[in-house]
Amino acid sequence: MNQTIYDVVIVGAGPAGGQAARNLSKKGHKVLLVEKYKDFGENDFSSAGMTLEPLKEFDLPNTIIGSYWNDIEIQCSEKKYSWKSSTKKGVVLDFKKLRQFLADDSINNGAEVLMGHKYLSKKVSKDLVTLSILNTFSSTIIEVKTKLVIDATGPLRKVMYDDKEEQPQMVLGSGTEYVIKVEQEVYDRFKNKLVFFLGHKWAIKGYSWIFPMENRILKVGAGKTHIKSVDQEETNATTKKITEKIIEEYIQSKEFSIIDKHGGILRYSQGIKDLFYKNKVIAIGDSVSAINPRGGEGIRYAMQTADLASLYIQKYLKTEIEDFYGYRKKWRRKKLLKWRLSEFSARRMYSRYTDKQIENRIKFFHQKFDIDDMIDSLFNFKYNQLFIRVVQLMLLKLTYFIKGQKF
């Protein structure tokens, strides 16, 4: 390995890193994918609920699907609102199986994968980048040389920024998720639907969820946003407490068993002000704030950044012409407006609204939106129908006001 010069080394084998390895290895480039965990089951945090479109978009197999869902349910502090469908609307993925598939597909295309290897540092020269990587099996350090590095380390942005280098101001988020096994009659209450929680009873400055997996298995979690840096242990305790409250008081399983507990952090740059490229390092996925501020299909958007970045990487490897500013410009052109609107919506819903305001907003959605409208809003962040309905409501109120009637 010390004598090999790779076209690309990808640090982090999450959905973005795995998809980039898959893309570039298919094009015949010499690719190394580095993952710090020894097994994908060691870092299995993702609610992984999504619509059906990404399965076709990324040519994903049925073997990574935990379950399908038809319905969406939002439980506020007082009332519950449901949107139902007679057909399948989406899936809940098995997150570790997704990453394993992407790694295996990359290997089949000629890529190499190093599990249990942790990135330490980099040295950038005129033509190459030399990476120091710790083998967590043997505690030995190896050096790897490459033409380009992809930072797919997620919110930590470990490769793009050196340890003491200042990063842009970030909004912080964190989450806790339990995977539990429940009685059949309990599972049957939650199968075929995604359940979200809003309001102060079941969530704090964020939202919580129950997603079905294979028979009798549920994912239950809570996420929280922060404006400033906070103590991570304190934050984990808060989301852990909410998750356990949902299991005990809402699911009310008398004989549940915990299969797994996991958690994670999110560091998000408002306005997507991240560095996308610097000194032969290209960032993808959560390293460029690919997840939407409101949540929803984070996997899909991480993989989309990998697809887009791969096009510019292939061009560089063929021509040695750096055009990575185009990668940043194109991503921001496609996503920035939606992400800005989502930032505004998330701040109001998670941090400013009272329980009554949340109830009123969800009640309005329930009266005016069908399930396809909700999917567009929650997963695709399409606000056209929302704006049309809001404008219609405002015009109706104005008409009543002019006529001197009560709305």
RATANOR-V423980 format. One record per residue. RES is the residue in three letters. SS is DSSP state (H for helix, E for strand, - for the rest). PSI is psi in degrees with one decimal (999 if undefined). D_LAST is the distance of its C-alpha to the last C-alpha in Angstrom with 1 decimal. Layout:
RES,SS,PSI,D_LAST / RES,SS,PSI,D_LAST
This chain:
MET,-,-34.4,73.0 / ASN,-,-23.9,74.4 / GLN,-,-8.4,75.9 / THR,-,136.3,72.9 / ILE,E,115.9,70.6 / TYR,E,152.4,67.2 / ASP,E,-43.0,65.0 / VAL,E,134.9,62.0 / VAL,E,128.5,61.6 / ILE,E,120.9,58.1 / VAL,E,110.3,57.5 / GLY,-,114.9,55.0 / ALA,-,43.1,54.7 / GLY,-,-168.1,51.0 / PRO,H,-40.4,49.0 / ALA,H,-49.6,49.2 / GLY,H,-42.7,52.9 / GLY,H,-39.2,53.8 / GLN,H,-39.0,52.1 / ALA,H,-42.4,53.9 / ALA,H,-40.7,57.2 / ARG,H,-47.4,56.6 / ASN,H,-51.1,55.8 / LEU,H,-34.7,58.7 / SER,H,-33.5,61.3 / LYS,H,-27.7,60.5 / LYS,-,5.1,61.5 / GLY,-,8.4,64.8 / HIS,-,151.5,64.3 / LYS,-,111.3,66.0 / VAL,E,137.9,63.2 / LEU,E,125.0,63.3 / LEU,E,123.3,60.3 / VAL,E,128.0,60.6 / GLU,E,128.0,58.7 / LYS,-,-25.0,59.3 / TYR,-,148.9,58.8 / LYS,-,-21.3,61.6 / ASP,-,143.5,59.3 / PHE,H,-20.4,55.7 / GLY,H,-13.6,54.9 / GLU,H,-17.3,55.4 / ASN,-,76.3,52.2 / ASP,-,25.9,49.8 / PHE,-,109.6,46.5 / SER,-,127.4,43.6 / SER,-,-31.9,40.8 / ALA,-,28.6,41.6 / GLY,E,135.7,38.7 / MET,E,171.3,38.1 / THR,E,-178.0,37.2 / LEU,-,-24.9,39.9 / GLU,H,-41.1,40.4 / PRO,H,-26.2,42.6 / LEU,H,-43.4,45.1 / LYS,H,-40.4,45.9 / GLU,H,-39.9,45.3 / PHE,-,9.0,48.0 / ASP,-,58.0,50.1 / LEU,-,142.8,49.7 / PRO,-,159.4,51.5 / ASN,H,-20.3,50.2 / THR,H,-16.5,52.5 / ILE,H,2.7,50.2 / ILE,E,126.4,47.2 / GLY,E,-42.0,46.5 / SER,E,166.4,43.9 / TYR,E,157.5,41.2 / TRP,E,147.5,37.6 / ASN,E,-36.3,35.0 / ASP,E,158.6,31.9 / ILE,E,136.2,29.8 / GLU,E,132.5,28.5 / ILE,E,117.0,26.7 / GLN,E,114.6,27.2 / CYS,-,-175.0,25.1 / SER,-,-30.0,26.2 / GLU,-,-53.0,24.6 / LYS,-,162.3,23.5 / LYS,E,139.6,25.1 / TYR,E,132.7,23.6 / SER,E,141.8,25.9 / TRP,E,120.8,26.3 / LYS,-,152.7,29.3 / SER,-,147.6,31.8 / SER,-,-4.8,34.9 / THR,-,163.7,36.8 / LYS,-,132.6,38.0 / LYS,-,-18.6,35.8 / GLY,E,-172.3,37.9 / VAL,E,161.7,40.7 / VAL,E,119.2,41.7 / LEU,E,152.4,44.9 / ASP,-,106.5,47.9 / PHE,H,-42.0,48.1 / LYS,H,-35.4,51.8 / LYS,H,-34.9,52.7 / LEU,H,-50.4,50.7 / ARG,H,-35.5,52.7 / GLN,H,-41.6,55.9 / PHE,H,-45.8,55.3 / LEU,H,-41.1,54.7 / ALA,H,-45.0,57.9 / ASP,H,-39.7,60.0 / ASP,H,-36.8,58.9 / SER,H,-43.5,59.9 / ILE,H,-42.6,63.3 / ASN,H,-24.7,63.8 / ASN,-,6.5,63.4 / GLY,-,-1.8,66.0 / ALA,-,159.6,64.0 / GLU,E,146.0,65.3 / VAL,E,128.6,63.2 / LEU,E,108.1,64.1 / MET,E,150.6,62.5 / GLY,-,34.2,63.1 / HIS,E,124.2,63.5 / LYS,E,129.3,61.7 / TYR,E,135.2,61.4 / LEU,E,-53.1,63.1 / SER,E,172.9,63.5 / LYS,E,152.7,64.2 / LYS,E,124.6,66.7 / VAL,E,124.0,65.9 / SER,-,-172.2,68.8 / LYS,-,-41.8,69.1 / ASP,-,-23.6,69.0 / LEU,-,162.9,68.0 / VAL,E,130.8,66.0 / THR,E,122.1,67.9 / LEU,E,136.5,65.8 / SER,E,125.2,67.1 / ILE,E,131.9,65.8 / LEU,E,124.8,66.6 / ASN,E,109.4,67.7 / THR,-,-10.8,66.2 / PHE,-,-47.6,68.7 / SER,-,-6.7,71.8 / SER,-,22.6,70.4 / THR,E,155.0,72.2 / ILE,E,130.0,70.7 / ILE,E,159.0,71.0 / GLU,E,137.7,70.5 / VAL,E,134.6,68.8 / LYS,E,140.8,68.9 / THR,E,158.4,66.3 / LYS,E,-35.0,65.3 / LEU,E,153.0,61.6 / VAL,E,138.6,59.6 / ILE,E,124.2,56.1 / ASP,E,103.5,54.1 / ALA,-,35.4,52.1 / THR,-,4.9,52.2 / GLY,H,-147.0,48.5 / PRO,H,-18.3,46.8 / LEU,H,-26.4,50.2 / ARG,-,48.2,51.3 / LYS,-,-31.7,54.9 / VAL,-,-40.6,56.7 / MET,-,-39.6,54.8 / TYR,-,132.0,55.2 / ASP,-,166.4,58.3 / ASP,-,-44.2,58.2 / LYS,-,7.2,58.1 / GLU,-,134.7,56.2 / GLU,-,136.4,52.9 / GLN,-,162.6,49.8 / PRO,-,155.4,46.5 / GLN,-,134.4,43.9 / MET,-,149.6,42.1 / VAL,E,135.2,39.1 / LEU,E,147.7,40.5 / GLY,E,157.7,39.4 / SER,E,160.3,41.3 / GLY,E,157.3,41.1 / THR,E,138.6,42.9 / GLU,E,135.3,43.3 / TYR,E,141.7,45.2 / VAL,E,118.8,46.6 / ILE,E,153.1,47.1 / LYS,E,129.8,48.6 / VAL,-,171.9,47.0 / GLU,-,154.9,47.8 / GLN,H,-42.7,47.1 / GLU,H,-30.0,44.5 / VAL,H,-46.4,42.6 / TYR,H,-40.3,42.9 / ASP,H,-24.7,41.6 / ARG,H,-22.8,38.3 / PHE,H,-4.6,37.8 / LYS,-,155.2,39.6 / ASN,E,16.1,38.0 / LYS,E,153.6,35.0 / LEU,E,128.6,34.0 / VAL,E,124.7,32.4 / PHE,E,148.9,30.7 / PHE,E,132.2,29.8 / LEU,-,149.6,27.3 / GLY,-,164.2,26.6 / HIS,-,-14.6,29.2 / LYS,-,-39.4,30.5 / TRP,-,-1.0,32.1 / ALA,-,153.2,32.2 / ILE,-,113.8,32.8 / LYS,-,44.3,31.8 / GLY,E,-147.2,32.0 / TYR,E,163.3,31.7 / SER,E,172.9,34.0 / TRP,E,157.1,35.0 / ILE,E,119.4,37.0 / PHE,E,137.1,38.6 / PRO,E,145.2,41.1 / MET,-,-147.2,44.6 / GLU,-,170.5,47.5 / ASN,-,127.8,47.8 / ARG,-,6.7,47.2 / ILE,E,129.8,46.6 / LEU,E,144.6,43.3 / LYS,E,126.8,42.3 / VAL,E,127.5,40.4 / GLY,E,172.1,39.5 / ALA,E,141.2,37.4 / GLY,E,149.3,37.0 / LYS,E,141.8,36.3 / THR,E,155.9,35.9 / HIS,E,149.0,37.5 / ILE,-,-38.4,37.5 / LYS,-,164.5,41.1 / SER,-,136.7,44.2 / VAL,-,166.9,44.5 / ASP,-,124.1,47.2 / GLN,H,-37.1,47.3 / GLU,H,-39.2,48.5 / GLU,H,-42.2,45.7 / THR,H,-46.0,43.1 / ASN,H,-38.3,44.8 / ALA,H,-37.5,44.9 / THR,H,-52.2,41.1 / THR,H,-31.9,40.3 / LYS,H,-42.5,43.2 / LYS,H,-41.4,41.8 / ILE,H,-44.5,38.3 / THR,H,-45.1,40.0 / GLU,H,-33.5,42.2 / LYS,H,-42.3,39.4 / ILE,H,-42.9,37.6 / ILE,H,-45.7,40.9 / GLU,H,-43.0,41.7 / GLU,H,-28.1,38.4 / TYR,H,-50.7,36.3 / ILE,H,-40.0,38.9 / GLN,-,47.7,41.2 / SER,-,127.4,44.3 / LYS,-,-20.5,47.3 / GLU,-,34.1,50.0 / PHE,-,152.8,48.6 / SER,E,143.1,51.0 / ILE,E,119.7,50.3 / ILE,E,-38.1,51.7 / ASP,E,149.2,50.8 / LYS,E,136.3,49.0 / HIS,E,165.4,48.3 / GLY,E,170.0,46.2 / GLY,E,169.7,45.8 / ILE,E,159.4,44.5 / LEU,E,132.4,42.5 / ARG,E,114.0,43.0 / TYR,E,131.8,40.5 / SER,-,113.7,40.8 / GLN,-,131.7,37.5 / GLY,-,11.6,37.5 / ILE,-,58.9,40.4 / LYS,-,14.5,43.0 / ASP,-,158.9,45.7 / LEU,-,125.2,49.3 / PHE,-,-23.7,49.7 / TYR,E,137.8,53.4 / LYS,E,128.1,56.2 / ASN,-,53.2,60.0 / LYS,-,19.1,60.2 / VAL,E,125.0,57.3 / ILE,E,131.1,54.2 / ALA,E,143.6,51.2 / ILE,-,169.0,48.9 / GLY,H,-140.6,46.3 / ASP,H,-11.8,44.9 / SER,H,-15.3,47.5 / VAL,H,31.0,45.3 / SER,-,44.8,41.9 / ALA,-,-28.7,41.4 / ILE,-,141.4,39.0 / ASN,-,144.6,35.3 / PRO,-,-26.5,33.7 / ARG,-,-2.9,31.2 / GLY,-,-166.0,34.2 / GLY,-,112.6,34.5 / GLU,-,42.6,37.7 / GLY,H,-33.9,39.7 / ILE,H,-44.8,42.8 / ARG,H,-45.3,41.8 / TYR,H,-30.3,41.2 / ALA,H,-44.0,44.4 / MET,H,-31.7,46.3 / GLN,H,-38.7,44.8 / THR,H,-36.4,46.2 / ALA,H,-42.1,49.5 / ASP,H,-45.3,49.5 / LEU,H,-46.1,48.7 / ALA,H,-36.0,51.2 / SER,H,-35.0,53.9 / LEU,H,-42.3,53.8 / TYR,H,-30.8,54.7 / ILE,H,-43.1,57.2 / GLN,H,-41.2,59.0 / LYS,H,-42.4,59.2 / TYR,H,-43.0,60.7 / LEU,H,-25.6,63.2 / LYS,H,-36.6,64.4 / THR,H,-15.8,64.5 / GLU,-,20.4,64.4 / ILE,-,120.3,61.8 / GLU,-,120.4,59.1 / ASP,-,37.0,55.7 / PHE,H,-14.7,53.5 / TYR,H,-33.5,51.3 / GLY,H,-35.4,50.2 / TYR,H,-48.6,49.1 / ARG,H,-45.1,46.9 / LYS,H,-43.1,45.5 / LYS,H,-40.4,44.7 / TRP,H,-44.8,43.0 / ARG,H,-36.8,40.8 / ARG,H,-36.5,40.0 / LYS,H,-32.2,38.8 / LYS,H,-21.6,37.0 / LEU,H,-44.6,36.2 / LEU,H,-46.8,32.7 / LYS,H,-41.7,31.5 / TRP,H,-37.0,33.2 / ARG,H,-44.2,31.6 / LEU,H,-37.5,28.1 / SER,H,-37.5,29.1 / GLU,H,-46.0,30.5 / PHE,H,-45.7,27.3 / SER,H,-43.7,25.3 / ALA,H,-41.0,28.0 / ARG,H,-42.7,28.2 / ARG,H,-47.8,24.6 / MET,H,-41.9,24.7 / TYR,H,-29.2,28.1 / SER,H,-25.5,28.6 / ARG,H,-29.6,25.5 / TYR,-,141.8,22.7 / THR,-,169.9,22.7 / ASP,H,-40.5,22.7 / LYS,H,-41.1,19.1 / GLN,H,-39.6,18.1 / ILE,H,-46.2,20.4 / GLU,H,-44.7,19.1 / ASN,H,-40.5,15.5 / ARG,H,-46.1,17.0 / ILE,H,-36.3,19.2 / LYS,H,-41.4,16.7 / PHE,H,-45.6,14.7 / PHE,H,-42.0,18.2 / HIS,H,-35.4,19.0 / GLN,H,-33.1,16.2 / LYS,H,-22.1,16.7 / PHE,-,139.4,20.4 / ASP,-,-179.0,23.5 / ILE,H,-33.3,26.7 / ASP,H,-36.0,28.1 / ASP,H,-42.9,25.1 / MET,H,-39.3,25.6 / ILE,H,-42.0,29.3 / ASP,H,-39.1,28.8 / SER,H,-46.4,26.7 / LEU,H,-32.7,28.9 / PHE,H,-37.5,32.3 / ASN,H,-9.4,32.3 / PHE,-,43.3,29.8 / LYS,-,120.4,28.4 / TYR,-,5.5,25.0 / ASN,H,-51.6,24.5 / GLN,H,-38.1,22.1 / LEU,H,-48.4,20.2 / PHE,H,-41.1,19.8 / ILE,H,-44.9,18.9 / ARG,H,-39.7,16.0 / VAL,H,-44.0,14.8 / VAL,H,-41.6,15.1 / GLN,H,-42.7,13.3 / LEU,H,-42.3,10.3 / MET,H,-41.5,10.7 / LEU,H,-38.3,11.3 / LEU,H,-43.4,8.2 / LYS,H,-40.7,6.2 / LEU,H,-40.1,9.1 / THR,H,-44.9,9.1 / TYR,H,-39.1,6.0 / PHE,H,-44.9,7.7 / ILE,H,-37.6,10.9 / LYS,-,-4.7,10.3 / GLY,-,22.3,9.3 / GLN,-,157.1,6.4 / LYS,-,132.4,3.8 / PHE,-,999,0.0
